[in-house]
Each structure stands twice: as structure tokens, then as C-alpha cells.
Amino acid sequence: MFSEEEIRHHFPILDRKINGQPLVYLDNAATTQKPMEVLHASKHYYEAMNSNIHRGTHYLARLATEGFEKARKTVADHLNAASTDEIIFTSGTTDGINLVAAVLALSGKIGAGDEILISTLEHHSNIVPWQMLCQRTGADLKVIPCDDDGVLDQEAFRSLLNGRTKVLAIGWISNAFGTVHPVAEMTAAAKKAGVPYVLLDAAQATPHVKMDVQAVGADFVALSGHKVYATTGIGVLWGRADVLNDLPPWRGGGEMIKEVTFAGTTYNDLPFKYEAGTPNIEGAIALAAALDFVNEIGIGDISAHEQDLIKAAAAGLAEIPDVRLYGPADRAGALSFNIAGVHHYDLGTLLDQMGVAVRTGHHCCQPLMARFGVSGTTRASFAVYNTVADVEIFVASVRKAIGMLR
């Protein structure tokens, strides 16, 4: 197991003071802080190889192209993709999901009366693109319910599968409640029922779970770099090559073409077919540095460390009168709660004044909040650099804030 103190030295922002207090950063489900390895990779790109990629023959263009494609290989290895051709760089999870929804709408493979299946716990980014697909095609959106612990009803899920189900799109881990869905089992059930497309939103899973896209059995997996210690504006859509080859392109221009005439265009091969325009070159290189950082520590050790922290935080909060914890006991990454008689915004504001950064509100999960009859929650979410001391300060600060609000 790694040393907490040693890990924290990699993250310079953690030395900051907030309102004169040491920073306790517990908003990692929104975005993680960046280690020096990532900051150095970004800086090195702009200082040593800044250039556009693929078409240039000069020295800097070659360096940038090599760095970009090396990053693609790092991502492919991290996800256990069958080929680097299956790795499409995007701006993030939202972009990846929109890409899939858009090309399915363009493909003609989804029509009136077909069904798109999502779950109650989805982030808006895994709801709205499918609503838009339904509006464009006449398909119907169906929703898997959850129980009072925020766990998906598997019996209801299986009853919703039928010959009209064309897409299953679910999060791997809930960003609001930390619920870990049995995505491999659900994917297998969907495929057995004949569902042609399964997409997994892995934005929250990437920093907490060892990912093997071949083993999980889905057709698409979307993720964001900034959730796993990389920079913002970079993400990945992994898709099975046979599925991607069978679907039309989305955006036009740049690297996604082989030849253009006024009479028509020949589209490029994967992965360039879905990478129109100049990509986020620096972001891809920084993402590779972040994944190298995670793999050097070991995702298993990171996950075990975070599990200890989240359980300690849950236990500490449970001792506070009138607290309501959301999600199952084996939650990952995120811990949501409310205190009777205390508004989550007020609590979050006071915690901020004590140097504790948490997230308040609906967490881009308004249908889930409606299911539980609340406008939002306070959410603490954890990362590799959080410590037992962070948890102790957090719980003590919650107690102090409640005393000030009541």
C-alpha cells in the first residue's frame, strides 16, 4: 500500500489554504486534482513539441504525432482494447455519449417503436442524448427503477428487455450515490435478449475500477480524463471496431477524410473516422500521463484506500442525529447525504468556509433526486490523495456547521 503523505506531494494544489484553512478537497466526482506528472506532460508538450498532427512532415509535427499516437496506445492498453483503432479521443464522456446517440440516429438502425433503456441513476449526459435520439427517430425511452438504497432493480431490468430494445445505456458507477452497477451481468443479459448496442458511462468508474472493455462485453465505453487526474477537455470513446465500422461518421472535416471532391467524400478508417478537426493533442498526452500515474500506484490499492475512507466517512456521518445517507453500503467514490432541517447549499457554504470542498445540489441527476423526493444532497467524493485526517476534518466540520445552522 502506498503512503498517503508521499502521494499528496504529487499534487501541489493540496498545499493551498482556503479561508486560512488547509484544503480538504472532497469534490473528486466533479473533477480530480492533477499530479505533477500530468502538469509536466502538458507543459512539455507546449514547450517542446507544439504542432498540429498527422499531416505535417516537419520535426515538431512528427514529435506531436508520435506523442498523440503513443497516448492512444497507452489508453488502449489501460482499457485492454483489442486495437488502438477502437480508441477515439473526444472532449469527455458527454461528447462520447452524444457521438454514439447521433450516429445511431443517422444510421437508420433505430426507428419508431424501438426502445432505448437507461436507468433512474443516470447523469443528465446519459439521459438527454437518448431523449434527443428518441425525438429524432420515434423511439421510446424506458427507465430501469431503483430501490430505496439506490440499487437498480434487476428483476425490473430483465422484464424491460424485449425485441424492441435497441440500446442499453447505463452508468458503471453512480456519480450521485456511488452505486456500483453489475455492468458485466447486465450487458450479458442485454446481449442474450438480442440488444444490439450497449453503452457504459464510465466517467466515475475510470478512477476507481480496473477496466477491461473486452471482458465487460459492451459495445461502447465513454470516459473523461479530468475524472482520473488528467486535464479537462479530453475524453475517450472506446467502441468495438466492427460496430464502429458499421456506423456512419458524425462530424465532417479534417482527419476523418481520405479524399474530398465536390462530387463526394471518402471517409477515413478508424479511429480517424470519428476524429474530425484538430484534436486536443496536449490533453491526450496528459491523459496518458495520468493513466501511467494511476497504474504505477495500482488501481487495486487506490480503490482499497478510497473504500476505507468512504466507509469511515459514512460511519462518522451516521452518528450525527437526523442524517440520511443515500446509496448502498458498498458505494464507491461518492457519499451523498442530507441532514433534516438543514439545506444542502447552506451546509456546503459553511463547509467551504472551513476549507472543506464538497458538492451540493442535484449532481446533474434531477430525475434521481425526484425519485427520492429531494432537491439535492451534499456529496463528498474521494480520490487517491485523500487521507484519514481529511475524513476526520470533514465529519467534525459537518457537526460544527449543523450547530451553526440550527
N, C-alpha and C positions, 0 to 999 in steps of 0.2 A: 504494500500500500504506500502511496506517495505521502509526502509531508505537506500539510496544509500551508505552512509558512513558506516553504520552498515554492509551491505553486503560485502563491499570491505575489511573489516577487516578479513573476512574468507579466503582471497586469498593472501598469503604472497608474492608471486612473484610481485604483483602490487606495492610493495614498492621499487622495483628496479629502478635505474636510467639508462637510455640509452644515451650514449654520453653526460652525465651530465644533461640530461633532464628527467622529470618524464615520466614513461612509459604510453603511451596511446595505449592500445592493442586492435586493431580492425581487428584481423585475426581469429575470432572465428569460421568462417565457415570451416577453415582448422583444427583447434583444439582449444578447450577451456582450460583455466587455471583451476587448481584444488583447491578446498577449503580444509581447514584443516581437515574437516570431512573425506574426501577421503584419504588425506595423512595419517591421523591417522589409518584409516582402513587398508591401505596397510602395514604400519609399524607394526600394531598389529598382522596381520596375520603372518609375518615373525618372530616376536619376541615371539609369544605366541602359535601358532598352526601349524607352517610349517610342512606339511607332505603330502604324497600322499593320495588320497581319495578312498572311496568305498570298497576297498578290505582289508584294514588294520583293525585289531581289537584292536590295542593299543590306548592309551588315545589321543595322538596327532592326529592320523588318524581319530578317532571319532570326535574330535573337528573340524578338517578341513572339513570333510564330512558334518557335520551339518552346518557349515558356508557356504559352497558351495551350499547346497540344500536350505538353508534359502534364499540365494541370488536369486536362481531360483524362489522361491515363491514371493520375492519382485518384480522381473521383471514381473512375470505373473500377479500380482495384478496391477502393473503400466499400463500394456497393456490391462488389462481386458481380458486376455486369459481364455479360458474355463477350462484349466488344465495346471499344471506345465509340463505335458508331452509334451506340444506344444512349450516349450522354449528350444531351442538348443543354447548352448554357442558356439560362433565362435570367430575368431580373429578380426572381424569387418564386415562392410557392404559388402565390396568386397568379403570376404570369403563366406558370406551367399549367395550372388547372384551366385557366382561360384558353390557353392554346389547345388543350385536348377538347374542351367543350366546343370551341369554334370549329375545329377541323371535323369533329363528328357531325356538327350541323351542316357543314359544307359537303360532307361525304355522301349524303343521301342515305346513309345507313340507319338513321333514326327518323321515324315518321309518326304520324298521328296515331294515337292509341298505344304507342310504345311507352315504357315506363323507365324512369330514372330513379334509382334507390339511394337515398342518403340517410343520415341518422340525426336524431334530436340534438346530439352534442357537437354538431359541426360548426366550425368557424364560418363567418359570412362568406369568406373566399371559397368555401366548398359548398355553398348554397346558391349564391347569386348567379354564378356562371351556368349552373344547371337550370335555374329558373329561366334564364335568357335562352338556353337551348330549347327548353320546352315551348317558350313563346314563338321561337322561330320554326319549330318543327311540328307542333301539335302534340308532342309527347306529354306525359303526365308525371309529376313529381310525387314520389312516395317516400314516407319517412319512417324509419325504424324507431320505435319508442324506447324509453329507458325507464328503469325502476327508480325508487326513491333514493338509492345510493348513487345514482348517475351511471348505472351499468346498463348496457344495451340488452334488451330482451331478445335473447337468441331464438326462442320459440316463435316470437312475432316476426323476427327477421326471416326465418325459414318459410313462414306462411306467406310472406310478401313476395318471395321468389316465384316467378312463373314464366311462361313462354314469352310474355311481353316485356320482361325485364331486359333492358339492353345495356345498362350501365349500373354498376355498384361503385359509389364514390364515398369513402369514409376516411376519417382521420385515424391515424395509428394511435396517437395519444391525444386526449382532450386538452386543449390549451387552457380551458377554464377550470376543470375539475381534476385534471391529472389522471383520468380514467384510461387505462391501457386496454385497448380493444384486442380481441383474439383474431388479428387480421389474417393470419395464415389459414385458420379454420374457416373464417367467413369467406375468404377468397375461394377456398376449396369447395365450399357449399354452393357458392355462386356459379363456379365453373361446372359443377355437377348438374346444376339446374339449367345449364346452357347459356349463361350470361356471357356475351362476347367481350365485354370490356369491364375491367376492374381497375379503379384508380385509388391509390392510397396517398392521402395528405400526410407527409412525413415531416412537416415543419417542426413539430415538437418531439418527434421520435429521434431525429438525427443526433442530437447531443446526448441522448440517454440510452440508446439501444444499438446493439451490434446489428447492422443491416446486411441482409443477403437477399437481393432482389430476385435472384433465380429461385431461391428456396421458398420465398413467400408466395410466389405463384401469380402475382398481379401482372397487369399489362402496362401500367404506368405508376411511377412513384415520383412525387414532386416534393422538393425541399428548398429551404432558404439558407444561404450562407450565414446571415447575421444571427441566426439562432444557434450556430455552432462555432462561435468565436471568430468568424470571418467578417468581412465588411458588408455594409448594406448594398443593395442593388445588384446582388449576384445570387443566382439560384441554379437549380438543376431540374430538368425533367428527364427521368430515365423512362424509356419505353422499349418494349420488345421490338427488335428490328423488323420482324415480319409484320407486326401491327403497324408500325410507323411507315413502312414501305407501302402499305396498302391504303394509307390515308393521304388526302391532298395536302399541299402546303398551306400555310396560313398567311403570313406576311410576304410581300414581294420585294425583291431588290437585293443588291449586294451579293453575299456569298451563296445565296440559295439558288443561283442560276448557273447553268452550264453555258448556254448560248441564248442570246436575245436577238430577234429580228422583229420588224414591225408586223410580220405575219404570225409570229408566235414565239414562245419561250420554252426551252428545255430546262427542266429543273435539276438541281444538283442531287448527288447522292447523300445519304445520311452521313454525319449528323447535320451537314450544312444546309440541307433541305429546309430545316426549321430555324436557321440562324441568319435571318435577313439583317443586313446593315452591319455597321461596326459594333462588335460585342464589347462587353465590359472586360477588357483584357486584364487590367490590373486586378479586378475583382476575382476573376478565375484563378489567377496566380495566388492571390491572398487566400482564397478558399482552399487551395491545395495545401498551403502552409498551415492553415487551421486544422485540416484533417490530419496532416502529419503530426501536429502538436497533440491532438486527441489520441492518435494511435500510438504515439510514443509513451503516453501515460497508460493507456489501456482503457477502452470503453467499459470493460467489466469493473475495473477499480473505480472509475468515475461514477458509474451507476450505483455501486455499493455505497460509496461515500455519500452520494446525494440521498439515497434511501435512508441512511442513518439520520441525516439532517432533517428530512421531511417528517420522519416518524417522531423525532424529538420535538419538532415544532408543533405537530399535531397533538402530541401528549401535553405539551405546555399550554396550548390554547384550550384544550379540553377541560383543564382545571379552572378556567375562567367562567364565572356564572353567566348563563344566558348565551353561551356561544353556540353557533350552529356550523358544523363542518360539512362541506359538500364533497361528494366523491367517495369512492371505496377506500378501505384501509390500506390497500396495496397501490395507492396512487403513485404516479411518477412525475417528478418535475414541479408540479404546481399544487398548491394548497389553498383552496378558497374557503372563506368563512364570513359569517355575519355575526354581529352582536345585537341582541334585541334592544331596541330603543336607541341605537347608535347608527347614524348614516355612514355608509362606507366612505363617501367622499370626505366627511368630517374626520373620520379615523385616519384616512390616508394623508390628509393635510397635516394633522398633528404628528404622525409618524415621520413625515418628511422634515418637520422642524427639529426632530430628534435625530436626524441623519439616516433614517431608515427608508429606503426606496421600495415601495410596493406598488402594485397596480390596483386601481379601483374602477368600478363601472361594470359594463356588461361583457367586456372582453371580446367584442365582436361576435357575441353568441346570444343575441337577443331572443331567439326562439327558445333556447335552453333556459335563459333567465325566466321567461314567461312560464315555462313548464314548472318551475319551482316557485313561481309567484313572487319573484323579487325583481327589483330594478337593476340590481348588480350585486357584486360581492367585493370584499377585499381579497386580493390574491398575492401570496408570497410564492416566489418560484426560485429554484435553486440551481446552482452551477458548480463546477469543479472547484472554484476558488472560495466558495462559502465555507464557513467554519462553525464549530460548536459555539464559539463566542458570538457569532452573528445571530444564531438561533436564540441564545440567552438574551441578547440585547433586544431582539425583535419581540420576544414574548413579554419581557419587562416593559418595553415601550408601549405595547398594546395595553397592558394593565394600567400604565400611567395615563395614557390617552383616555381610556374609558373613565378613569377617575375625574378627569378634567371635563368630560362631556356630560357627565351625569350629575 
